[in-house]
Amino acid sequence: MDPLLTISLLGIYFVILIAISVVTGRQSDNESFFLGNRRSPWVVVAIGMVGASLSGVTFVSVPGYVTSVGFTYMQMVAGFFAGYIVIAYVLLPLYYRMQLTSIYSYLEERFGLRSYRSGAVLFMASKIVGASARLYLMAIVLQIALFDELGVSFGLTAMGLVLLIWLYTFRGGIKTIIWTDALQTILFLTAVVVTIYHIGDQMGANVGTLIRYVRDSEFSQVFEFEDWRSSQYFFKQFLSGVFITIVMTGLDQDMMQKNLSCRSLKEARKNMLTYGFAFIPVNLLFLSLGALLVLFIRFKGIEMPVRADDIFPAIATGGYLPVSVGVFFFLGLMSAAMSSADSALTSLTTSFTVDILKIRNFYPSQAKKIRMIIHLGFAVILGLVIMVFGALGQDSIIHTVYTLAGYTYGPLLGLFAFGLFTSRTVRDGAVPWIAVLTPVLTGILDFNALDWFGFSLGYEKLMLNGGFAFLGLWLFSSNKQ
């Protein structure tokens, strides 16, 4: 893409986001920042949550991911929907009944202060890594499309990106984000549809023909019931999807903060079920795009990119399709990356100020100042972690995100499950040790699983990690009320 066009798009896009933040951030106290005064329209929240969940990882990685796993990823997506049902009818009623601002406050009431802070720290570690991985994709594309040519370093690109996000979120917080996320979701879904349309136009194929091409390709297998050792085995994928959703949405302050901003439990539940159901056709659309991109590469005789994550960017911006595709790709990627990163930055600020600093013990003016400093601090941290990802390099970010989630969210799964499904009293001082040791134990098993058991662990390590945490909590608990 032309550098001037890229800069213009970037500038216009952020002007729109900042304009939204000015309108929605007029009342910029902490209650508005954290929960939007609990007045968010559930339909807008649902649309925005699709974008926040999918993010730049789905936008770039899922189309490339189809080359290695095909449509078997839909087995996990089916598990996602089942997980959303669990959240809607088990976790949301608990959070609304307790009128929580941070969902980890539940752990303090159930177990104690150390458990509470352990849960918050686990979330913050998970969210920093996950949000940085998603923003890394955006930074890489910006670097290749624009800043390499201008001689700007990757580090400066990364820091500039997160500081722009900070600029439109520092006032309104969640009240701004529910509206910017809805806009961003619409933009990146439009980008996918436009790309598919132009691929069909170049290949001389209508919608029905494109569907047939995808159905007849080697990627079209959805179910794997035969090889139970395979990481794509149906029950592994489905159950992994259920538990990934429960922990990465239901036990995640970022995603739950939007739900808690709805007017009532009834509206929050409608939001969750609507958004969960929308995940199925949206992911199917992205996988179809991935298959069509590979078929288009073969049709045109283009050299296949080495990295799976480079397939969509290479075709959209490489001059193989009309300039409009590159424009929408750029806007879609920005939208997808921003829709997850802005809410991540807000939720990290919320969790640290509410869970660690106990911000409500401060005077309002002092509390607001502290919140704004913490918000800026986390923006800097995200930029630094993006640079680490740039130094390490990754082939498929979506695989990296889900793998890391298995380690960081596993203890949270064990904590909430133990709290909800037992009445036992846990020794609070043991919880931080359990939170550290269970991922280590899971990592040892993961590293040696092929030698010891004859098969590799997939995303089901999340369930294994949660199980170890549950067992550890049981061993350090009693029936004493």
C-alpha positions in Angstrom: 0.0 0.0 0.0 1.0 3.6 -0.6 2.6 5.1 2.6 0.6 8.3 2.2 -2.6 6.3 2.0 -1.7 4.2 5.0 -0.9 7.3 7.1 -4.1 8.9 6.0 -6.2 5.9 7.0 -4.4 5.6 10.3 -5.0 9.3 11.0 -8.7 9.3 10.0 -9.3 6.2 12.0 -7.9 7.5 15.2 -9.6 10.9 14.8 -12.9 9.0 14.7 -12.0 6.9 17.8 -11.0 10.0 19.7 -14.2 11.8 18.7 -16.2 8.9 20.2 -14.1 9.1 23.3 -14.8 12.8 23.7 -18.5 12.3 23.4 -18.7 9.3 25.7 -16.1 10.5 28.2 -17.7 13.7 29.3 -18.4 12.1 32.7 -15.0 10.6 33.5 -15.2 9.5 37.1 -14.1 6.0 38.1 -17.6 4.5 38.2 -18.1 5.6 34.6 -14.6 4.3 33.6 -15.0 0.9 35.3 -18.7 0.0 34.5 -20.2 2.8 32.3 -22.6 3.5 35.2 -24.2 0.2 34.4 -26.2 1.7 31.5 -24.7 0.0 28.4 -27.2 -1.2 25.8 -26.8 -4.9 25.5 -27.0 -5.0 21.7 -24.1 -2.7 21.4 -22.1 -4.6 24.0 -22.8 -7.9 22.1 -21.6 -6.5 18.8 -18.5 -5.1 20.4 -17.7 -8.3 22.3 -17.5 -10.2 19.0 -14.7 -7.9 17.9 -13.0 -8.0 21.3 -13.0 -11.8 21.4 -11.9 -12.3 17.8 -9.3 -9.6 17.7 -6.3 -9.3 15.4 -5.4 -12.9 16.2 -8.6 -14.2 14.5 -8.4 -11.7 11.7 -4.9 -12.7 10.7 -4.2 -16.1 12.3 -7.4 -18.0 11.7 -7.3 -17.7 7.9 -3.7 -19.0 8.0 -4.5 -21.6 10.7 -6.7 -23.4 8.2 -3.6 -24.7 6.4 -2.6 -26.8 9.4 -5.9 -27.8 11.1 -8.5 -27.2 8.3 -12.1 -26.7 9.5 -11.6 -28.9 12.6 -11.2 -25.6 14.4 -15.0 -25.5 14.3 -15.1 -28.3 16.8 -13.5 -25.9 19.3 -15.9 -23.2 18.2 -18.9 -25.5 19.0 -17.3 -25.8 22.5 -17.1 -22.1 22.7 -20.9 -21.8 22.4 -21.5 -24.4 25.1 -19.1 -22.4 27.3 -21.1 -19.2 26.7 -24.2 -21.0 27.9 -22.4 -21.9 31.2 -21.3 -18.3 31.7 -24.8 -17.0 31.1 -26.5 -19.2 33.6 -23.8 -19.9 36.2 -21.3 -17.1 36.4 -23.3 -14.0 35.4 -26.0 -14.5 38.1 -23.2 -14.8 40.7 -21.5 -11.6 39.5 -24.7 -9.6 39.4 -26.0 -10.9 42.7 -22.7 -9.7 44.4 -22.8 -6.4 42.4 -19.1 -6.8 41.5 -16.8 -4.3 39.8 -13.9 -6.7 39.6 -15.0 -10.4 39.4 -12.0 -11.4 41.5 -13.6 -9.8 44.5 -15.6 -13.1 44.7 -12.4 -14.9 45.6 -11.8 -12.6 48.6 -15.3 -13.3 50.0 -15.0 -17.0 49.3 -11.4 -17.7 50.3 -9.5 -14.6 51.6 -7.3 -11.7 50.6 -4.3 -13.8 49.3 -6.6 -15.8 47.1 -8.2 -12.7 45.8 -4.9 -11.1 44.9 -3.6 -14.3 43.4 -6.6 -14.4 41.0 -6.1 -10.7 40.0 -2.4 -11.3 39.4 -3.1 -14.4 37.3 -5.5 -12.4 35.2 -3.1 -9.5 34.7 -0.3 -11.8 33.6 -2.6 -13.6 31.2 -4.1 -10.4 29.8 -0.7 -8.6 29.3 0.6 -11.5 27.3 -2.6 -12.1 25.3 -3.2 -8.4 24.5 0.4 -7.9 23.5 0.4 -10.9 21.2 -2.7 -9.5 19.5 -1.2 -6.1 19.1 2.0 -7.6 17.9 0.2 -8.7 14.7 -1.0 -5.2 14.1 2.5 -3.7 14.7 4.1 -6.2 12.3 1.7 -5.2 9.5 2.2 -1.5 10.2 6.0 -2.0 10.2 6.0 -3.9 6.8 3.4 -1.7 5.1 4.7 1.7 6.3 7.3 2.2 8.9 10.2 0.1 7.5 10.1 2.3 4.4 10.2 5.4 6.6 13.1 4.1 8.7 11.0 3.9 11.9 12.1 1.1 14.4 9.7 -1.7 15.4 10.0 -0.6 19.0 8.8 2.9 18.2 5.9 1.5 16.2 4.9 -0.7 19.2 5.0 2.1 21.7 3.3 4.5 19.4 0.4 2.0 18.8 -0.3 1.5 22.5 -0.1 5.2 23.3 -2.7 5.9 20.7 -4.9 3.4 22.3 -4.3 5.0 25.7 -5.2 8.4 24.2 -8.8 7.4 23.3 -9.5 5.2 26.4 -8.0 7.2 29.3 -11.1 9.3 29.9 -14.2 7.2 29.2 -12.8 3.7 29.8 -15.5 1.0 29.4 -18.1 3.7 28.5 -16.1 4.6 25.4 -15.0 1.1 24.6 -18.5 -0.5 24.1 -19.1 2.0 21.3 -15.6 1.9 19.7 -15.6 -1.9 19.8 -19.0 -2.1 18.0 -17.7 0.1 15.2 -14.5 -1.9 15.0 -16.4 -5.2 14.8 -18.5 -3.9 11.9 -15.3 -2.7 10.1 -13.3 -5.9 10.3 -16.2 -8.1 9.3 -16.8 -5.9 6.3 -13.1 -6.3 5.4 -13.5 -10.1 5.3 -16.6 -9.9 3.1 -14.9 -7.5 0.7 -11.9 -9.7 0.4 -14.0 -12.8 -0.4 -16.0 -10.9 -3.0 -12.8 -9.8 -4.8 -11.3 -13.3 -4.6 -14.4 -14.7 -6.3 -14.3 -11.9 -8.9 -10.7 -12.7 -9.7 -11.4 -16.4 -10.0 -14.6 -15.9 -12.0 -16.7 -17.5 -9.3 -20.0 -16.6 -7.7 -21.0 -17.3 -4.1 -22.3 -20.8 -4.8 -19.1 -21.7 -6.7 -16.9 -20.4 -3.9 -18.8 -22.5 -1.4 -18.2 -25.5 -3.6 -14.5 -24.7 -3.9 -14.2 -24.6 -0.1 -16.3 -27.8 0.4 -14.2 -29.7 -2.1 -10.9 -28.6 -0.8 -8.6 -30.6 1.4 -9.3 -28.2 4.3 -13.1 -29.0 4.6 -12.9 -31.8 7.2 -14.7 -30.6 10.3 -14.8 -33.6 12.6 -12.1 -35.9 13.8 -13.5 -38.9 15.6 -11.0 -41.7 14.7 -7.5 -40.8 16.1 -7.9 -40.1 19.9 -4.2 -39.3 20.1 -4.6 -36.4 17.6 -4.7 -32.9 19.1 -7.7 -32.4 16.7 -9.8 -35.2 18.2 -13.4 -34.0 18.6 -13.8 -34.5 22.3 -10.4 -32.8 23.0 -11.3 -29.9 20.8 -14.9 -29.5 22.0 -14.1 -29.7 25.8 -11.1 -27.4 25.3 -13.4 -24.9 23.6 -15.8 -25.1 26.5 -13.2 -24.5 29.2 -11.2 -21.9 27.1 -14.5 -19.9 26.9 -15.2 -20.2 30.6 -11.8 -19.0 31.6 -11.0 -16.5 28.8 -14.5 -14.9 28.9 -16.3 -15.9 32.1 -13.2 -15.6 34.4 -11.7 -12.7 32.5 -12.2 -9.2 33.9 -11.8 -7.8 30.4 -14.8 -9.6 29.0 -16.9 -9.6 32.1 -16.5 -5.9 32.7 -18.5 -5.2 29.5 -21.3 -7.6 30.7 -21.3 -6.0 34.1 -21.9 -2.6 32.4 -25.3 -3.8 31.2 -28.5 -2.5 32.9 -29.5 -5.9 34.4 -28.7 -9.6 34.6 -31.4 -10.3 32.0 -29.8 -7.9 29.5 -26.3 -9.2 30.2 -27.5 -12.8 29.6 -29.1 -11.8 26.3 -25.8 -10.2 25.3 -23.8 -13.3 26.2 -26.1 -15.7 24.3 -26.4 -13.5 21.3 -22.6 -12.9 21.1 -21.9 -16.6 21.7 -24.2 -17.8 18.9 -22.6 -15.2 16.5 -19.2 -16.8 17.1 -20.2 -19.8 15.0 -20.9 -18.1 11.6 -18.2 -15.5 12.1 -15.5 -18.2 12.6 -16.8 -20.2 9.7 -16.5 -17.1 7.6 -12.8 -16.6 8.6 -12.0 -20.3 8.0 -13.6 -20.1 4.6 -11.5 -17.0 3.8 -8.4 -19.0 4.7 -9.3 -21.8 2.4 -10.1 -19.4 -0.4 -6.8 -17.5 0.1 -4.9 -20.7 -0.4 -6.9 -21.7 -3.4 -6.4 -18.2 -4.8 -2.6 -18.5 -4.3 -2.6 -21.7 -6.3 -4.9 -20.2 -9.0 -2.6 -17.3 -9.5 0.7 -19.3 -9.1 1.8 -17.1 -6.2 4.5 -18.4 -3.9 3.1 -19.5 -0.6 4.3 -17.3 2.4 6.5 -19.2 4.8 4.5 -18.0 7.9 0.9 -19.0 8.2 0.1 -15.6 9.7 1.4 -13.9 6.5 -1.0 -15.4 4.1 -3.9 -12.9 4.5 -1.6 -9.8 4.7 0.5 -10.9 1.7 -2.5 -11.3 -0.6 -4.5 -8.3 0.6 -1.6 -5.8 0.4 0.6 -7.4 -2.3 -1.2 -6.0 -5.3 -2.9 -9.3 -6.3 -6.3 -7.8 -5.5 -7.8 -4.3 -6.0 -6.5 -1.5 -3.8 -9.8 -1.4 -2.0 -9.0 -4.8 -0.5 -5.8 -3.5 1.0 -7.6 -0.5 2.4 -10.3 -2.7 4.0 -7.7 -5.1 5.2 -5.7 -2.4 6.9 -8.9 -0.9 8.5 -10.1 -4.4 9.5 -6.8 -5.3 11.1 -6.7 -2.0 13.0 -10.2 -2.5 14.1 -9.6 -6.1 15.2 -6.4 -5.3 17.1 -7.8 -2.2 18.8 -11.1 -3.8 19.8 -9.3 -6.3 22.1 -6.4 -4.1 23.1 -8.4 -1.1 24.3 -10.6 -3.2 26.5 -7.6 -5.1 27.8 -5.9 -1.9 28.8 -9.1 -0.8 30.6 -9.6 -4.1 32.4 -5.9 -4.2 33.5 -6.3 -0.7 35.0 -9.6 -1.7 36.7 -8.1 -4.9 38.2 -5.0 -3.3 39.5 -6.7 -0.3 41.0 -9.7 -2.2 42.5 -8.0 -5.5 43.4 -4.5 -4.5 44.3 -4.7 -0.8 45.4 -8.3 -0.9 46.8 -9.0 2.4 45.0 -12.3 2.9 46.7 -10.5 3.6 50.0 -9.2 6.8 48.4 -10.8 10.2 48.0 -12.5 10.5 44.6 -10.1 13.1 43.2 -7.1 11.2 44.4 -8.5 7.9 43.1 -9.1 9.3 39.6 -5.5 10.6 39.4 -4.1 7.2 40.5 -6.3 5.4 38.0 -5.0 7.6 35.1 -1.4 6.9 36.1 -1.9 3.2 36.3 -3.7 3.3 32.9 -0.6 5.0 31.3 1.7 2.5 33.1 0.0 -0.5 31.6 0.1 1.1 28.1 3.9 1.3 28.4 4.1 -2.3 29.7 2.0 -3.6 26.7 4.4 -1.8 24.3 7.4 -3.4 25.9 5.9 -6.9 25.8 5.1 -6.4 22.1 8.8 -5.7 21.5 9.6 -9.0 23.2 7.2 -10.8 20.8 8.9 -9.1 17.9 12.3 -10.3 19.1 11.1 -13.9 19.6 8.9 -14.2 16.4 6.0 -16.6 16.1 4.5 -18.6 13.3 0.9 -18.7 14.5 -0.1 -16.2 17.2 -3.5 -17.9 17.7 -1.8 -21.1 18.7 0.5 -19.2 21.0 -2.4 -17.3 22.7 -4.4 -20.5 23.4 -1.2 -22.4 24.6 -0.3 -19.6 27.1 -3.9 -19.5 28.2 -3.7 -23.1 29.3 -1.0 -22.2 31.8 -2.1 -18.8 33.0 -5.9 -19.3 33.2 -5.7 -22.9 34.6 -5.3 -21.9 38.3 -8.2 -19.4 37.9 -10.4 -22.2 36.6 -9.5 -24.3 39.6 -10.1 -21.5 42.0 -13.5 -20.6 40.7 -14.6 -24.2 40.3 -13.6 -25.0 43.8 -15.4 -22.0 45.2 -18.6 -22.6 43.3 -18.9 -26.4 43.6 -17.6 -27.1 47.1 -18.3 -25.6 50.5 -14.8 -26.3 51.9 -12.6 -23.7 53.5 -9.2 -23.2 51.9 -6.0 -22.3 53.7 -5.7 -18.8 52.1 -1.9 -18.6 52.5 -1.4 -21.8 50.3 -3.3 -20.4 47.3 -0.4 -18.3 45.8 1.9 -21.4 45.9 -0.8 -23.5 44.3 -1.2 -20.8 41.6 2.5 -21.0 40.8 3.2 -24.7 41.1 0.2 -26.1 39.1 1.4 -24.5 35.8 4.9 -25.8 36.5 3.5 -29.3 36.9 1.4 -29.0 33.8 4.5 -27.8 31.9 6.5 -30.8 33.0 3.8 -33.2 31.8 3.4 -31.2 28.6 7.1 -31.4 27.8 7.3 -35.2 28.4 3.8 -36.4 27.4 5.0 -37.8 24.0 7.8 -39.9 25.7 5.7 -40.9 28.7 2.3 -41.5 27.2 2.8 -41.7 23.4 0.8 -38.5 22.5 1.2 -34.8 22.8 -1.0 -32.5 24.9 -3.1 -29.9 23.1 -5.3 -27.2 24.4 -6.7 -29.7 26.9 -3.7 -28.8 29.2 -6.0 -26.0 30.4 -8.4 -28.6 31.9 -5.4 -30.5 33.3 -4.0 -27.3 34.9 -7.3 -26.5 36.4 -7.7 -30.0 37.7 -4.3 -29.8 39.4 -5.3 -26.4 41.0 -8.6 -28.0 42.2 -6.7 -30.9 43.7 -4.2 -28.6 45.4 -7.0 -26.5 46.9 -8.7 -29.7 48.2 -5.5 -30.9 49.9 -5.1 -27.5 51.7 -8.8 -27.2 52.7 -11.1 -28.5 55.4 -14.8 -28.8 56.1 -14.6 -26.1 58.7 -17.0 -23.3 57.8 
